[in-house]
Amino acid sequence: MTLAADARELQDDIIRLRHDLHREPEIGLQLPRTQEKVLRALDGLPYEINLGEDSTSITAVLRGGAGTAGAEKPVVLLRADMDALPVQESTGVEFTSRFDGAMHACGHDLHTSMLAGAATLLAERRGQLAGDVVLMFQPGEEGFDGAACMIREGVLDAAGRRADTAYGMHVFSALEPHGQFSTKPGVMLSASDGLFVTVIGAGGHGSAPHTAKDPVTAAAEMVTALQVMVTRQFNMFDPVVLTVGLLQAGTKRNIIPETARIEATVRTFSEHSRQKMMDAVPRLLRGIAAAHGLEVDVRYQEEYPLTVTNEDETATAEGVIAGMFGDSRLTRMATPLSGSEDFSRVLAEVPGTFIGLSAVPAGADHTSSPFNHSAYATFDDGVLADGAALYATLAISRIAALAAAN
């Protein structure tokens, strides 16, 4: 049987794990129920297991049984993120979240179950592997920088030497038709930064604003000015996305408050624009505050860097996908996505690539389906076996190529 056929034989187990994970989503770096479920799936397989100290991460190393004794064996890393989002689920699926205010709205339950399925496929072929495989089960991708935590704790060197290449996968609930894989060499996802602003004025009566220092009007001007700045100071062919998601001030309509708060997310697609934003945003906001006779506290927080894939590793992954599933299942993205990923930290250290997989329900309109992070986002179990097979095949084929080149 082929590896893809073997994956289909495991499909019921992979689906069962996915549903179990979906019912009990956990947020952040501490995912004890999730960790327990993954460890149960790995139980009895010949992996060396290491658990995180600062998080509930799992690093599993499979030692290949082939190759020349004493030779430096290739190492391939496969990553899946495990955490959920603070979203109240509204999908109505039979295995809906049991926890109020938590949902696997980004498909990480699929990533985790696919990699657990790949763990079995790889273990069954251990004797054919002339190298080692590192499985990176990562918590805290959704804003908690779990990848950085695992890198600090040594995941990239878990096999005894630095991984030669790394692959990650991400499902989508929209964008492409069901079962379509997508890749892009170079910049694939934007960098993500946070902007946190407090405008400091002096409170007073709403009927007499001249006796106070109104932070609300200054904050409103700042929101508009930020959008204008993006269109006037940045090249449209090197785009910047700045979205204010929080604008907060006051307690009652006739009271001028002491302060107003703004929080925004900033997405950039080059290091040049990212550095320029770090300078331009505080300068603009301080200028507006000064013009109104106010103070302002501006915190520009660096979060996830650009996700940059290696051109050769992307081409390798494309060849594997086409060979397994046919050219019609593969799309090369024309432009980067404005989402961000902490797998970017792995790709900054190790050559590799990131692969999209559409889990849009079969027959659904991928152009209008609710997208990741929506309370209505649904992901089709039908892609799970293919994802597990791809994870395993990438590791097997890349190890074989690296071993042959040594």
N, C-alpha and C positions, 0 to 999 in steps of 0.2 A: 504493500500500500504506500501511497505517497504521503508526505508529511501533511498536506492539506486534508487528505482523507482521514488520517489519524486524528487531526484536530476536530473534524466533524464527529468522530466517534466520541470525543470528549465534550461535545457541545452541551449536553444536558448538565454535566458537572459545572461547566463554565457559567452557564445561565443561572444555575442554582446559586453559585457564589455571588454573581452579580446581583441577584434579587435579595439575597441576605444582606449584602453591603448596602443596597439601596434602602432597605427597610430601616436600617440603623445608621444613618449618616452622622459623622462626627466632624467637627470644625477645628482647624488650627493644627498645632504640633502634637497634641496629645489625643491619640485615637485608639484607646485601649481595646474597644470591641473590634475595630477594624483589624488591628494588629493580631488579635486572637484568631480571627477568621482566616487571615492570610497564613498564619503559622500552621493552622489546622490543614490548610490546603497543601502546604509544603511538607507536612509530616510524613515520614517514611521515605522521602526522596533524598538522594545522596548530596545534599547541600551543606556547606559550612555556613551556619547562621550566626550573624552578629546583630544585636539589637542596639538601637541608639541610646545614648545617655541623656541627651537634652530633648529628645523627642521619641515618639514610638515608631521610629523608622525601622526597617528591616533590610539588611544587606545579606544576600544569599550567594555564595560562591560555589559553582560547579567546576570541579577539576576534570578536565578532559583526560581520557584514558589512552589516546593515541599520540603519535609523535615520537621524536627522538629523545631518549632519556638524557637528562641534563641540559637539553636545549632550552633557550629562553622561549617560553610558549606565548603565543598571541593571547590577548585579553580583549574581549568585547563586553561592553556594558549595555544593559537594557534597562530603561527606566519607566516606571509607572507612578503617577501621583495618586494619593488615596483619600484626600480630604474633601469635604463637602462645603456648602455655602449656607449662610444665614438667610435662607429663603423658605417661605411657607409653601409647601408643594400644593399645586392645583391641577395635576395631570389626571388624577382619577384612576391611575393604573392599579392593578390588583395588588402589587407589591409596594404601594406608596409608603412614604416615610412615616414611621411611627412617632417621630419626635417633632413636636411643634417648633417651627422656626428654623428647621434644618432640612436641607435637601441636596441630593446629588444632582444639582442643576447644570453641572458642567461635564458630566460623563466620566468622572474619575472612577466611579464604580466599574465602568466598562474597562478602563485602562488596567485597573488592578486585577480584575478577573481574567482578562486576556493574558497578562503577564504570568499569572498563576497557571493558566493553561499551558503557556509556553514552557514553564518550568518542568511540567511533566513530559512534554514532547522532547525537551533537551535531555532530561535525565534518561529517557529511554534510548537516547543516541549517544550517551556519554562515551562509550567505547570508540566511537568514530571521531570524536573531537580531539584535534591536535592542539588544543588551547583551552583556556578557561573562560567561563561566562560569569559575569557579575550581574545579579538582579538587584535593582535599586527600587525598593518600595518606599516611596517618599511621602511623608505628611506635609502639611503646611504650604502647599503651592499657592493657595488663594490669599496672598498678602502677608504670609508669615515667613517667607524665604526659607522654606524647608530644604531646598537644594543646597543653599549656603551652609546650613547646619550639618547636612550629611557630608558635604565636602570637607568641612572642618574636622569631622570625625573620621575621615579617611576612606570614604566610599570609592574614590577614584583609584586608590591603591590597595583595595581590599584583597585582590588576588596575589599580592606580594610585589607587584610592580604596577606602574601607571597603565591604565587601560589604553589600548591602541585606538579604539574608536568607540563611539557611543550613539545609541539610537533611542529616540523617544517617539511616542505616537499620541495623537489627540483626536478624539471623536468630535463631530459637529452635528448639531440637530437641525441644521439648515445649510445653505450655500450651494451644496453640490447634490446630485442625485444619490439615492441609496447605494451604498457600497463603493462609492468612488474614492480612490486614494488621490492625495494631492501633495505636491512637493514644491520646493523652490530653493535654488542655490543662492547663497549670499544672504542678504537681509530678508528674513522671513516674517518676523514679528517686531513690533515697535519696542522701544524702551519705554518704561513707565516710571513716572515720578509723581510725587504728591506735593500740592501747594496748600499751605495752611496759613491763613491770614486773620489777624485780629486788628480791627480798626478801633482806636481808643479815642474817645471824645469826652464830653462832659454832659451828663444828663440834665433834663429840665422839663418844662411844661410844653406840651405840643402847641399851645396857643402862642408861645413866645420863643420861637427857635433862635432869635437873635441873642437870647440870654444863655444859650447852651452851645455846645459844639456837637453837631448832629453827625454821628458816624454812619447813619443809614444812607443818607444821600451820597456820601463819599464812597461807601461800599457799592452802591448801585452803579456809580460812575466807573468804579474799578472793574466791575464785571463786564461792562460794555467796552471799556478801554482795552481789556485783555484780548477780546475778540478782534478789535480793530488792529491792535499791535501785530497779531499773527498774520493778518493780511497785508500789512504794510512794511514789516521788517524781515519777513521770511520768504524765501523763494518758494513759489507754488509747486515747483518740481522737487522740492525737498520738504514735504508737508509737516505741519505741526497740528496736533489736535489738542485743544484745551477745553475741557468741559467742567463748568462749575456745577457740582452736585449738591452743595450745601450753602445756603445763604440764610443766616439766622441772626435775628436781632429783636430786642424789645419784649414787652409783656402785655402792653395795652396801647390802644390806638392814640391816646392823647398824652403818652409819656415818651419823651425822647430818651433813649437808653444810653448807658455809658459806653457800650461796646457793640460792635457788629462782627460776625464771623463769616468767613468765606473759606470753603474747602473745594479744591479742584483736582482733577486728574490731568496729567500732561503726558502726551504720547509723541515721541519723536522717532525719526527714521534714519538719523545719522548722528554721529558723535558731535559733529560741528553744530548742528541745530540744538542738540541737547545742551552743550556748553553755553551756547548763545542764550538759550532760554533761562539758564541759571543766573545769567547776568542781567538780562533785559527785564524779567518779571519783577524782581525786587526794586530795580531802579524806577520802573513805571509806577508801582504802587506807592513807593515812598514819595515820589513827585506829586502824585494826586493828593496824598495825605497832607503834605506840606502846603499845597495850594489851598486846602481847606482849614489850615491851622490845626491839624490833628496829628496824632502819633499813630504809627502802625507797626505791628510786629509781623514780620514775614519769615516763614520757615519753608524753604524749598528742599524737600527730602528726596534724595535719590533712592529709587526702589530697584526695579529689575532692568538690567541692561538690554541692549538689542539682542535678539535671537538671530545669530548669524550661522548659517549652515555651511559646511565644507562642500565645495563644488564636486570634488571627486567622490566623496561619500554619498552625496545626493544622487549622483549619476549611478553609483553602485546600487543604491536602494531602488532607484527607478528600474534598473535592469532586473532586479529580483522581483519587483511587483509585476512588471510586464511578463516575465517568465512564468510566474505563478498564476496570474489572473487574466493576462492578455492586455494589449495596449489600450483597449477601450476603457479599462478600469482606472487608467492613470491620467491625471491632469497636472500640468505644470502651471503653477499660479503665475499670473501676469504681474501682480503687484503684491507687496507684503500686506499682511493683516495688521490692523491697529490694536489688536489684543497683545498681551505681553505674557511672558513665561519665565519662571526661574530655572527652567532647563537651559536657558541662555548661559547660566553660570557653568554648567557642565561643558557646553559647546565652546566656551571661552578657554577651557583647559584641555579639552580632548577633541580631535577632529571627529565630526559626526554629522547627523542630520536629524530633522524632525519631520514627521509624516502625519498628514491629516487623513482622517477616514470618516466619510459621511455615514452617520447612523440615522439619517432621516428615515422614518418608517416607510417601508416599501409602498409605492403608490401615492405617497404624500407629495405635495407641491413644495419642493426644496426652496423655492424663491419666496415663499410666504410662511413657512413653518416657523414657530417660535424658536428663537436662537438661544444658544447657551446662556445660562444665568437667568433665564426666564422661569417663572413658577410653572409655566405650561410646557417647558421644553421636554420632549420625549425622545428617547434613544432606542433604536431597534436592536433586539437581541440577535437578529440575523447576521450581524457583522462580527460577532464575537469569535467564532471559529476561524474566520479569515484573519482577524487581527492576531490571534494566538499563533496561527501558522506563520504569519509574516514575521513576528518577533523571533520565533525560533529559526526560521530560514535565514534571516539576516545574520544571526549569530553564527550559524553553521557555515554559511557560504563565506562570510568574511574571515572566519578563523582559517578555513581551508585555503583561501587566497593568501592570507598573511603567512601561514606556515609554508606554503609553496615558495613564497618569495624569500624566505629566510635561508 
